[in-house]
Amino acid sequence: MNTHFTVFERNLHLERYPAKHQHVSLQAWDAADEYIIEHVETCSLLTNSSNKDTPVIVINDDFGALTCWFSDKSPIFISDSWISHKSVMTNLMINGLETDNVEFCDALTDLKDIINTKAKVVLIKIPRSLALLEQQLITLQSVLDEDSTIIAAGKVKTVQNSVLKLFEKYIGKTTTSLAKKKARLIFSKYDGIKTEKSPYPTIVSDPLIPFSLSNHANVFCREHLDIGARILLKNLPNALDKKVIDLGCGNGVIGVSILDQNKNAHVTFVDESFMAVESAKENVMNHIGNLDRATFIVSNCLEELLKVESSNYDIVLCNPPFHQQNTITDHVAHQMFNDAKMALKHGGELRIVGNRHLDYPIKLKKLFGGYEVIDSNKKFSILSTYKARQ
């Protein structure tokens, strides 16, 4: 894996988090990171900045290239991804950079609460989700003025008209750079607040569930019940009086259904998205009426939970993702299965839903010794496996 990031003859060692699970072909930055750094440095946008008086905001920095490069400018790092938070912290330490210089914020943070003045420079990596970008641009308005410089970057294929229209709608006049190494910059000039009302969270109802779902902007399938969840909902295990983990919980529809159907069940909702976990919390509160039988953890798979307890759960339910940030990969699902095994009691069950073309059966057989197909259709299968009894 290439870990040597070099721009303007300055070298940084950057790793994707967690490094031990990454494919050797992947690296912790892209051409968009290089392009935005080159532009900021060439134009001396931060040369005369005073760190505290003119804060630099860095948004959606996947693995820390931008935050590490500008760490001496006391940047405010904003991301909805726990993995990105861990990546930035790890790469700051690897490079001997001051972690205290960086203010870490999740995507639900109200910037007015942490910034006493207007932002001088805002650097944005274009996220996968247009809804997340929209919410972030709405939130940014309160800390911008006509002197703020807003620069976004992404692969050419991500800098689409729909993206530019969001910048025009919520920030102001927007232009783009020439393409360079298949990356492009977006320049936007703030010209006053366009809206004070956010369309998020969205509310979704479905005949399959007896409650509505609140979805913050970055929740997967925020406009409808995703098809993987639909088949899993029809094949939930008996969880009466059980300790259950909803791993990769999203809006919490699986875990809320377990709480709804099983008296005295306790569900731990886990996701690496702050917005997903907050959505799950709101949905438990709205339907169950309290949080007494629920725990909420933002984590890379079950890392944070396993720091405090293991072999303590009866059931793990999981609808695994097959991407990390903008990269398609199966390592997240594989780590979920390994972590689930450590979290389960002996005799405990892991039940997953997955696309039939993925190699999940091979992995489950190798890790647990076997599996059972509970249900399947043309696209998805429900697989069940158990941690061996002592």
Residue pairs with C-beta under 8 A, 6 or more apart in sequence:
1 15
1 16
1 19
1 22
1 23
1 24
1 25
1 26
1 27
2 27
3 13
3 14
3 15
3 27
3 28
4 11
4 12
4 13
5 11
5 12
5 13
5 14
5 27
5 28
5 29
5 33
5 65
6 12
7 34
7 37
7 38
7 41
7 69
8 37
8 38
8 41
10 69
12 65
12 68
12 69
12 91
12 95
13 91
13 94
13 95
14 27
14 28
14 29
14 63
14 64
14 65
14 68
14 91
14 94
15 22
15 28
15 63
15 87
15 90
15 91
15 94
16 22
16 26
16 27
16 28
16 63
16 87
16 324
17 63
17 83
17 86
17 87
17 90
17 300
18 83
18 86
18 300
18 303
18 335
21 331
21 332
21 334
21 335
22 331
23 329
23 331
26 327
26 329
28 62
28 63
28 64
28 65
28 87
28 91
29 63
29 65
30 155
30 183
31 155
31 180
31 181
31 182
31 183
32 125
32 126
32 153
32 154
32 155
32 183
32 184
33 65
33 66
33 125
33 153
34 181
34 183
35 153
35 177
35 180
35 181
35 183
35 184
35 185
36 66
36 123
36 151
36 153
36 185
37 65
37 66
37 69
39 45
39 151
39 177
39 185
40 46
40 70
40 121
40 123
40 151
45 120
45 121
45 149
46 56
46 70
46 73
46 120
46 121
49 56
49 73
49 120
49 121
51 72
51 73
51 74
51 101
52 74
53 117
54 117
54 118
54 119
54 120
54 121
55 74
55 75
55 76
55 115
55 117
55 119
55 120
56 70
56 73
56 74
56 75
56 76
56 119
56 120
56 121
56 122
56 123
57 75
57 76
57 78
57 111
57 119
57 121
57 122
57 123
57 140
57 143
58 66
58 67
58 70
58 75
58 76
58 77
58 78
58 123
59 78
59 79
59 122
59 123
59 124
59 125
59 136
60 78
60 79
60 84
60 124
60 125
60 126
60 127
60 132
60 136
61 67
61 77
61 79
61 84
61 88
61 123
61 125
62 81
62 84
62 87
62 125
62 325
62 326
63 84
63 87
63 88
63 91
63 325
64 84
64 87
64 88
64 90
64 91
64 92
66 75
66 123
66 125
67 75
67 77
67 88
67 91
67 92
67 102
68 88
68 91
68 92
68 95
68 97
70 123
71 92
71 97
71 98
71 101
71 102
72 101
74 101
74 102
74 103
75 101
75 102
75 103
76 102
76 103
76 105
76 111
76 114
76 115
77 85
77 88
77 102
77 103
77 104
77 105
78 105
78 106
78 107
78 109
78 111
78 136
79 85
79 88
79 106
79 107
80 106
80 107
80 108
80 132
80 218
80 273
80 274
80 275
81 272
81 273
81 325
82 272
82 273
82 274
82 298
82 299
82 300
83 272
83 300
83 324
83 325
84 325
85 104
85 106
86 300
88 102
88 104
89 99
89 104
92 98
92 99
92 102
93 99
103 114
105 111
105 114
106 274
106 275
106 298
107 132
107 135
107 136
107 217
107 218
107 274
107 275
108 216
108 274
108 275
108 278
110 139
110 142
111 139
111 140
111 142
111 143
112 142
112 143
115 143
118 143
118 144
118 145
118 147
118 148
119 140
119 143
119 144
119 148
120 147
120 148
120 149
121 148
121 149
121 151
122 140
122 144
122 148
122 149
122 150
122 151
123 151
123 152
123 153
124 133
124 136
124 150
124 151
124 152
124 153
124 186
125 152
125 153
125 154
126 133
126 152
126 153
126 154
126 155
126 158
126 159
126 163
126 186
127 133
127 136
127 218
128 325
128 326
129 217
129 218
130 162
130 163
130 166
131 200
131 217
131 218
131 222
132 217
132 218
132 275
133 163
133 166
134 166
134 170
134 199
134 200
134 217
135 198
135 200
135 216
135 217
135 218
137 166
137 167
137 169
137 170
137 171
138 170
138 195
138 198
139 198
140 150
140 170
140 171
141 170
141 171
141 190
141 193
141 194
141 195
142 193
144 150
144 171
144 190
145 190
146 189
146 190
146 191
148 190
150 167
150 171
150 187
150 188
150 189
150 190
151 185
151 186
151 187
151 188
152 163
152 167
152 185
152 186
152 188
153 183
153 184
153 185
153 186
154 163
154 183
154 184
154 186
155 182
155 183
155 184
155 326
156 179
156 182
156 183
156 184
157 182
159 176
159 184
159 186
163 186
164 174
164 176
164 186
167 174
167 186
167 188
168 174
168 188
169 194
169 195
170 194
170 195
171 188
171 189
171 190
171 191
171 194
172 188
172 189
172 190
172 191
172 192
173 188
173 189
173 191
174 186
174 187
174 188
174 189
175 186
175 187
176 184
176 185
176 186
176 187
177 184
177 185
177 186
177 187
178 184
200 215
200 216
200 217
201 214
201 215
201 216
201 217
201 219
201 222
201 279
201 282
202 214
202 215
202 222
202 223
203 212
203 213
203 214
203 215
204 212
204 213
204 215
204 222
204 223
204 224
204 225
205 212
205 213
206 213
206 224
206 225
208 225
208 230
208 233
208 234
209 225
209 233
209 253
209 256
209 257
210 260
210 287
211 256
211 260
211 283
211 286
211 287
212 286
213 225
213 251
213 252
213 253
213 279
213 283
214 251
214 279
214 282
214 283
214 286
215 222
215 223
215 251
215 279
216 222
216 275
216 276
216 278
216 279
217 275
218 273
218 275
218 276
219 250
219 251
219 273
219 275
219 276
219 279
220 226
220 250
220 276
220 321
221 229
221 250
222 251
225 253
226 250
226 319
227 379
227 380
228 319
228 353
228 354
228 355
228 380
229 250
229 253
229 254
229 319
229 353
231 353
231 375
231 377
231 380
231 382
232 254
232 317
232 319
232 351
232 353
232 382
233 253
233 254
233 257
234 375
235 351
235 374
235 375
235 382
236 254
236 257
236 258
236 261
236 317
237 315
237 317
237 349
237 351
237 384
238 262
239 258
239 261
239 262
239 265
239 314
239 315
240 262
240 263
240 264
240 265
241 262
241 263
241 264
241 265
242 262
242 265
242 266
242 314
242 315
243 265
243 266
243 268
243 312
243 313
243 314
243 315
244 255
244 258
244 265
244 266
244 267
244 268
244 313
244 314
244 315
244 316
244 317
245 267
245 268
245 270
245 302
245 305
245 313
245 315
245 316
245 317
245 340
245 343
246 252
246 254
246 255
246 258
246 267
246 268
246 269
246 270
246 280
246 317
247 270
247 301
247 302
247 316
247 317
247 318
247 336
247 339
247 340
248 270
248 271
248 318
248 319
248 320
248 321
248 336
249 255
249 269
249 270
249 271
249 276
249 277
249 280
250 271
250 273
250 276
250 279
250 280
250 319
251 276
251 279
251 280
251 283
252 269
252 276
252 279
252 280
252 281
252 283
252 284
253 283
254 317
254 319
255 267
255 269
255 280
255 284
255 294
255 317
256 267
256 280
256 283
256 284
256 287
256 288
258 265
258 267
258 317
259 265
259 267
259 284
259 287
259 288
259 293
259 294
260 287
260 288
264 293
265 293
266 293
266 294
266 295
267 284
267 293
267 294
267 295
268 294
268 295
268 296
268 297
268 305
268 313
269 277
269 280
269 281
269 284
269 294
269 295
269 296
269 297
270 277
270 297
270 298
270 299
270 301
270 302
270 305
271 277
271 280
271 298
271 299
272 298
272 299
272 300
272 301
273 298
274 298
277 296
277 297
277 298
280 296
281 291
281 294
281 296
284 291
284 294
285 291
288 294
297 304
297 305
298 304
299 305
300 335
301 332
301 335
301 336
301 339
302 336
302 339
302 340
302 342
302 343
303 339
305 343
306 339
306 342
306 343
309 343
310 342
310 343
311 342
311 343
311 344
311 345
311 346
312 343
312 345
313 343
313 344
313 345
313 348
314 344
314 345
314 348
314 349
315 344
315 348
315 349
315 350
315 351
316 340
316 343
316 344
316 348
316 349
316 350
316 351
317 351
317 352
318 336
318 337
318 340
318 350
318 351
318 352
318 353
319 352
319 353
319 354
320 332
320 333
320 336
320 352
320 354
320 360
321 332
321 333
322 328
322 329
322 330
322 332
322 333
322 355
322 358
323 329
323 332
324 331
324 332
330 358
330 359
333 354
333 358
333 360
333 363
334 363
337 350
337 352
337 360
337 363
337 364
337 367
338 367
340 350
341 350
341 367
341 368
341 387
344 350
344 387
345 387
346 387
346 388
346 389
346 390
347 386
347 387
347 388
347 389
348 386
348 387
349 384
349 385
349 386
349 387
350 364
350 368
350 384
350 385
350 386
350 387
351 374
351 382
351 383
351 384
352 360
352 364
352 382
352 383
353 380
353 381
353 382
353 383
354 360
354 380
354 381
354 383
355 379
355 380
356 376
356 378
356 379
356 380
356 381
360 381
360 383
361 371
361 381
361 383
364 370
364 371
364 383
364 385
365 371
367 385
368 385
368 386
368 387
368 388
369 385
369 388
370 385
371 383
371 384
371 385
372 383
372 384
372 385
373 381
373 382
373 383
374 382
374 383
374 384
375 381
375 382
376 382
